[in-house]
């Protein structure tokens, strides 16, 4: 039986309501203030995420998927009896309180998600009675595993507006077949099957070339939501323009996608955008090039980071956590130690000022509702014989043979694919 106790205490003329509750009692949920911003925690992320150690006490934004099993581990704490309080985002309605267990100096909170819909939630570390925890910790890890046992998924290719070199149906048919064959080949090497029956749809005015400005997607309303299909939308537009040139990312943007898709049913948000002008105009060569870019962006869709972070990664990485200078995997070494170095506070502040950011602001902080990852091709791209430049998740495009993934990257890719439930 769940129990609760309430009483009134008079201290210096102030009436205070005292409440002791059993963990998980939904009828007496903790009353906590909304944070000024929310940092996104990506599942099975190996990067440093130093800011998690501060933000777990005010709330981390997490994505939960039907049938998923999750664990939040807080290292460096000797506390016991605490709770992980989970609220629905953005309403902050109470969902569940998870009682923690202390295992070898870690507070560990394990739970299964029984909901029927994918969605965002807020996870906050609280004391046994719902009080804020004020204790320094070493690290916070957020991990999960899914129920899907088949490693496969489908894609739906949308051709948006006029596309150079693809004006004729015969050109489009040949291009799509070569593109699909290369994409299937790449993911087969990771033990993942891309279902071969790709749909191809024309959207928008076929006489008008569409240019999108990263990271905005003003044409997303053209993408129909289709809850009955879990195919991942790949949207080919004529060009993706670069609004971040002043931040040192000058070059051709080849594609972008969300990092760790939230809901595969929400095709207007969980999609990959590709640039037609970011490929060779020889359709056979260009189709292979675009397939490598699509494979890279799908890696982000399933939660993989760039092997080494770019400045834009730091900027968009959940509120400027400049500890995340690489993906954290020991089997994806950086080409140059000088590349993988932490950005100084002053350089991050300078980067903030150099960009015209339209996101809403909370006080002096900037609130990011979505994190996007992009791939560029630039004259300044580093494409040497270093093993990192052969990795699929290297930030810059370095050719059609750039398709390697390390064993740890494949492990995370398969786990996150299972969480999204695309292989059922």
N, C-alpha and C positions, 0 to 999 in steps of 0.2 A: 504494500500500500504506500502510495506517495504521501508525504507529509509536508506541512508547512506551518511555520509559527510566525506570528506578527505581534508586535507590541509597540507602545509609545514611550519614548524617552524624552524628558524635558532637560535640556542643557542650556544654561544661560538664557533662558526665556525662549529658546528655539525648539519647536516640536519636531522630532525626528522619527520617521517611521522605520522600524527595524523589521527585517524580513529574513528568515532562514528558510531555505527551500531544499528539497531533495533534487539532486541533479537530474535534469530531463523533465521536470514538472512544467508542462507547457502552460499551465494555468497561472503560474507565478514567474514569468520570464524576467530576467534581469533588465533593468532600465538603464541603458547606456546611451550616451550622446553620439550622434552621427559624426564620423571623422570629416575633416576638412577636405581630404582627398583619399582615394583608395589606390593602393598599389596592387597590380595584378600579379598573382602567383601562378606560374605555369607548371603544370603537372610533370613530374619526372624530369625536372630541370636541374642540371648539374652545376650551373654557374654559381658564382659566389653569393649573390643576393644578400649582401651585408645589411641592406636596409630592412630586410624582413625581421631582424632581431629587434628593431624598434617598432615596426608597424604591426606586428602580430598582436600587440596589446591594444591597438586602436582599430584593427580590422584589415584583413587582406581579402582581395577580390579573387574568388576561385570559380572555376567552371565545374559543374557536376553533371554526370551523364548517367542515364538509366542503366542499372545493373552494375555500376562501377563500385569497386572497393577502394577506400582511400585511407591514407595515413598522414598525419601531421606530426612530425618529430621535432621537439625543441631541445637542443643539446645544451648542456652546461647548467641545468637546473636540478636542484635537489628537492624541489617541492613535490608534494603529493596531494591527491584529492582535487586537483584543479579541473576545469572544464573548457572545452572548445565550444564556444557559443556560435551557432550558425544562423544567419538571417537571410531571407530572400532579398535579392537586389532587383530593382531599386527601392522597393517599398519598405525595406528593413523590418518586415514582419518576421516574427520568430519562427524558425523551422525546427531546430533541435539543439540540445545540449549533449555533448559527448564527454563522458567521464574519462579522465586521463589515467595512465599508469606510468610509474617511474621505473624505467628499465636502464640500468647502468648509467645513471646520471642524465637520462633523457626523459622528458615528459612526452609520452606517445599517446596520440588520440587516433584510434582506429574506428572506422564506421563504413557501412554499406549504404549506398544511395538507392532508395526504393521508389523515388519519383518516376513519373512516366515521361517527363519532358526534360530536354537539355536546358540548362540555364545557369545564370550567374548568382553566386551567393557571397555573403560576407562572413569570414571566419575570424573570431576574436578570442584570444586567450584570456580567461577570467579565473579568479579564485573560486573556492568551493561555494561561496555565498554570492557570487556574481560581482565581486569587487574587482577593480582594475589590478593587474599584476604589475608591480614596479620592481623588476629584477633584471639585471643584465644577463644575457645568455650568449652562447657561442655561435649558434647557427640555427636555422629553421629549414627543414626539408619537407616538401609537399610531394607525395608520390601516389600513384594509383594504378590499378589494373582493371581490365574490362572483362566482359562476359563473352564477347564474340570470339569464336575459335577459328574462323576462316580468315586468312590474310588476303583479302581482296576488296576492291572497290570499283565503282564505275565513275565515268566522267561524262559531262555533257558540254560540248563545245558550242559556244555562241559566237557568231560572226556579226559584229556590231558596225553598222554603217558601211561606207565604201572602203574597200581594202585594196591597196595597190598590188597589182599582180594576181589578184584573185577575183577579177571582175566576172569571169566566165565560170559556168557551173563545172566544166571539165577541169579547169584549173583548181577549183575548190576541192573537187572530189579527189584529185591526185594528191594535193597538198595534205588534206586531212588523213588520207591513208598512210602516207609516209610519216607524218607527225605521230599518228597513233602507234604505228609499228615500232618507232624508236622509243616512245614513252613506255610501251609494254615491255620492250627489251630491257630498258633501264631498271624498272621496278622488279622484273623477274629475277634480276641478279641479287635482289635483296630478299627473295623468297615471297614476293607479293605479286598477286595476279591482278592486272587491270582488265576488267571485263571488256571484251572486244566489240560489243555492239554500241559504238559511240553514236550519240545523237548529234546532229549538226543543225543549228537553227540560225536563220537570218533575222536580225533585229534592227529596228530603226530605219532611217532613210538610206537606201543603198546607193544613192547618188551623192551623199555627204560624208566626208571623212570625219571621224570622231576623234577628238584629242582630249584626254583626261589629264588633270593636273594632280600629281601625287601629293598627298594620299587621298584627296577627295574623290568621290565616285558619284558625280552628279547624274549619271545615267543609270544608277542602280535600279530605279523604278521600272526600267524596261525588262528587268529580270523577273519572271514570274515565280512566285513561291509555289512549290509543288511538294506538299508533305508526303505524297505517296511514293516519291522517288528520292533515294539517297545519293543520286549521282552528284558529284562535285562539279559545280559550274566553272568552266574555263572560258573567259571572255576575251576575245581577240578584238582589239581596237586598232585604229591606224597608228596612233602615237600616244605615248605617255610623256607629258611635259614635266619639267623638273622645277619645282618651286623652291628648292633648297640649294641652288647654286652657290649662294654666299656661304654655305656651311662646308664647302669643299667637296661636294658630290657632283661636280660638273661632269657631264657625260650623257650617254643615251641610257634611259631607263628601259630595261628589257621586260620587267614585270614586277608585280608586287602582290602580296597576299597578307591576310591576318596571321599573326603568330598564335598558334593553337586555336583553331576554329571552335566556336562555342556551340553552335547548333547547326548540323549539316542540313536540317530542314529549312533553315533561314537562308535561302539562296541569295538574298539581297546583301547579306553581310558576310556569309561564309563562302567566299568565291575567290578565284585567282584571276588577276587581270594581266594580259599579255600584250606586248606591243608588236604590231606588224612591221613597223620600220626598224625594229631592233633585231632584224635578221637579214641574211643575204637575200637579194631579190631574185636569185636563182631559186625557184620554188622547191626543188629537191634538196638542195643544200640548206635553204632557209627553214624548211620543215624540220630537219634534224636539229638545227640550232635552236629553234623554238621549243622543241620537245625537251631539250636539256634545261632550258629556262623553266618550262612548266614543271619538270621533275624537281628542280630546285625550289620553286615556290610551293609545290605540294609538300616538300619537306618542312617548310615553315608552317603550312596548314596543319600538319600533324605535330607541331611543337618543337622542331629542331631549330637551333640558333645557327647563325654564321659561325664558322670555326674561330675566326677572330673578329671582334666587334668593329664596326665602322663608327664614325662620329654620329651618324644618324641613328644607329642602333642605340648608342648611349643616350641620345636625346629622347628617343621614343620609348626607351626601355623602362616602363613603369616608373615614371617620375624621377629620371636622372639618377639611377643607381649606377655610379661609375665604377663599382667593383666588378661589374659584369663585362670584363674585357675580352672574354672568350667563352666558348661553350662549356668549359669545365671538364671536358673529357680528356683523360690521359692519353688516349690513342688518336688524338687529332692535334699533333704538335704544331706550333706556329712556325712559320718560315723564319721570322726574325723576332727575337726578344724585344727589339725596339718597337715593333708594331704592337705587340701585346703588352702595353704598359697602361697603367691607370691614368685617366685624364684628371688633371688638376682641377680644383674647385674653380680657379679663375678661368680656365679654358672652357669649362662647362657654362659658367656665367656669361662669357663672351659669346658662346654659341647660342645661348638663349636669346641674347639681344640681337643677334644677326638675323634671326628668323621672324617672319611675320606670322605668329601663331594665332589661329582663330579660335582655339579651344576655350571653353569657359574657364574663368579663374575663380579660385576660392581664396580670398585674402591675397597673400603674396605668392601662393602656390598655383601651379597650373595643373588642371585635372585632365588626364587623358582617358577617354572612354574606350579607345581602341589603340592597339599597337600594330603597326604594319612593318613588314620587312620588304625591302626592295633589292633588286639586282641591277647593276649597271655595267656598261662597257665603256671604257674610257682610255684615252691615250696614256693616262697615268696608272692604269691597272698594272699590278705586279703579277706577271705570269711567267715565273721562272721554272726551273726544274725541281723546285722544292715540292715535297710530297703534298703539302697543304693545297697547292694550286690545282691538284688533280681531284680534290674532294668536291663532291656535289654541292656542299654547303659553304664553300669558299665564297666570300661576298662578291667578288668580281668575276665576270664571265671570261673563261680562258680556253674555250673551244669545246667541240662536240665530244671529246674524250674525258671531259671533266665530270665523271659520274661515280667516283669511288665513295663509299661510305665505310666507316670503321665499324668493328663489331659492336661497340657501345652505341653508336648512332643507330644501327639497325635494330638493336634491342629496344631503344626508346621509341623508334618509329613503329615497331610492331605493337608495343604496349599501348601507345596512344591511338593507333588505328583501331585496336580492340575496344578501347574506351569509347570511341565515337560510335561504335556499333555498326560500322559500314560493312563488316564482313559476315554478317548473319545471313 
